[in-house]
Amino acid sequence: EALRIALGLGAHNEGQDISIVLCGRAPYLLAEDSDDIVDAEILEKHLPVFVEWGTPFFIAIDAETPHRFLADVVTKPITTAEISVALESADRTLIFS
């Protein structure tokens, strides 16, 4: 659901002003094998838009990660300190857990 909302918020400028940070087990949303994900068909519908936009997915360095991410998905590691700075400097923040 969070990615669908991010897609809507970023649609006006092709995702250039949104940042998506994945923590905990959330990076599995970008796994090459998404068979175990609830509502995977919704994910498969929306992820290609982020790929087209070139929107990076920031992966917390202490997050659980799959062995392989989907092809063409841009991922970048982010530290806890960098997440804090990003949250402090953001105009708006949505957090889903």
Secondary structure, DSSP 8 states (H G I E B T S, - for coil): -HHHHHHHHHGGGTTTT--EEE-TTGGGGGBS--TTSTTHHHHHHHHHHHHHHT--EEEETTS---SSB-TT--EEEE-HHHHHHHHHH-S------
